[in-house]
């Protein structure tokens, strides 16, 4: 379960960013999570609950924004929605797709005091 390691790294990043921005307590955390990031959201939420104990984010709420998969099709030169890896382009049916969104896991905002 790599989500525990991701959650621990996320808590470290939260603490670093909170200190850099003068926050003593983090109340809410916003995270952009791509549809193709290979991260189980419920396992990440559980890992976050465990990893945040005793930290600046101990009572923080984790708010996850799902980022849909998008890819550039090299055959039809269109940017399209991608619902599954290995699926063909919904416009032309081609398979030469370059994923441009949907793999990220990014801390986007913190709320605290």
Secondary structure, DSSP 8 states (H G I E B T S, - for coil): -THHHHHHHHHHHHHHHHHHTT-S-EEEEEEEEETTS---HHHHHHHHHHHTTTSTTTT-EEEEEEE--EEEETTTTEEEE-SSTT---TTT----EEEEES--EEEEEEEE-
